[in-house]
Amino acid sequence: FKRFSYLNLLALIKNMGKTRIIILTDEQRQVLEKGYQNGNSHAFRKRCHIVLLKSEKRSSEEVSTILKMSEPSVNTWLDRYESEGIMGLFTKKGRGRKPILNVETDETVVRDAIKVERQRLTETQAIIAQKLNKEFSTKTLKLFLKSLSADIIVSENQ
């Protein structure tokens, strides 16, 4: 009977699992390849690549090494693909930092402040910050005003 160290035993147990294989139809493969080549975001293209590599009977460890990501992440995206299909590979809404200024709730306050202090953005920013009880930079205000002007242009063209 051969003696194993704790690390050798863990390595042995880790390699005992079967490689999870995903079988794709021709149509599924075409959709994933198109997503991998032409997807809008890098994250989506990478997730399509995960599924494609796994369909080639590669281990999760091998895929994680190729794509420079963790093995649990590979398996999480496989689970999402199996449960939701290609739509599961998109990033869901509500991820990321929420905006400081919101068009629905803050637009009227911002417009009123601009009417009062049209020329000096820092003064406008101070008025808005006081009324909304929020802290933000002038850069944030500039970006918000830019998005407001884009919304106005779009609504005029419709």
N, C-alpha and C positions, 0 to 999 in steps of 0.2 A: 504494500500500500504506500503510495507516494504522498509525502507531506506537502501541503500547499500553504503558502503564506496567505494572509488575509487579502492582499492586493491581487495575488494570482487567482485566488478563488473568485473575487469580484470580476476580474477580467474574463474568467471562464464562464461565469453565469451570464455576463453581458453578451457574450458571443453565442450563447445557447439558443437565443430567440431566433425565430424564423424571419427571413427577410420579407417585409410586407410588399406585395406586388399589386400594382393597380393595372387592371386590364382595360384598355381603351378601345372604343369603336373607332372606325376610320373618321367618322364625323367629329367625335370628341377630340381626336388627335389633331385634326385640321383646325378646329376652333382654338385649341391650346397653342398650336404652332403660330397661328395668326396673332393670338394675344401675346405670345412671347416675342414675335418680331415687330408688331405694330402697336402694342399697348401704350396707352397715354402715360402711365407712370412706371418708374423703374421698379417699384415694389410689386406691381401687378405682373410685369414681365418676369420678374424673379420667381414669383409664385407659380406662374405657368411653367417655368423651367423646372421647378421642383417636381411637379406632377409628371412632366415629360421624362425626366431622368428616372423617376420611380417606376414608370411604365417600362423602362429598359431593364428591369429586374436588378437595379442597383440598391444597395443597402442605404438606410437613412444616414448612417455614419459617412458613407462615401459621398452622398449628395451634400451633406452638411459641409464636408471638406471642400468639395468643388465650388460651392456657392458661398463659402466663408460665413456660415451661420450655424446656430446651435442645432443639435439633433432634435431636441424637443420642439423647436420651431418648425422644423421640417415636418414632423409628425402632426403638429397642430394644423398646418396648412393642408396636409393630406386629409385629415379629419373633416376640415371645412369643405374641401372639394368633394369628398364622398357624400357629405350630408346636403350640401347646397349647390353642387355643380360649379360651373364656371363663375356664377355670380358670387359664390363664397370666397373667391380669390380677390375680389375688389375690397378696398378699404371701406368700412362702413361709416356712415355719416355720424357726426358727433365726436370724432376723434380729433385730437389736437387741442390747442389752446383756444378758448372762447374769446371772441372779440371784446375789447373794452367798451367801445362805442357800438351800439346796435341801431340799425336803421329804424326798426319799428318803434323803439322806445325813446331814442335820443334825437331823432331828426328834428323835431320841432324846437327843442331847446337849442340845438346847434344853429338852426336857421335864425332864430330870434337873436342869438348872440352875435351872429354875423351882421344883422341889420344894425345893431348898436355899435359894434366896433369892426368896421369892414376892412380897414387898412392895416391894423397891427394884429398879426396872428397870435402873438404871445398874450396880448390883452384878451383876445377872443377866447383863447385856451383857458385863461384864468377865470373868466366869467362862466364858461361851460363847466369847468372843474368844480367851481363853487356851487352852481345850481344842481349838478348831478351828484355831488359829493363823491367824485371819482378822481383818482390821480392818473394822468397820462401825459405824454410828451407832445410837443408841437408836431413832431413827425407823425405820431398816431393821428392827430387831428388832420394833418395834410392828407394822409392816406384815406381817412374817412370822407373828407370833402371830395377827394378824387372819385371814390366809389359812389357818392351821392350824385356827382355830375354825370357819371356813366349811367346811373339809373335814370336820370332825367332825359338824357339823349335817347336811351332805349325806349322810354315811354312816349317820347315825342314822335318817334319813327313808327310806332305801332298804330 
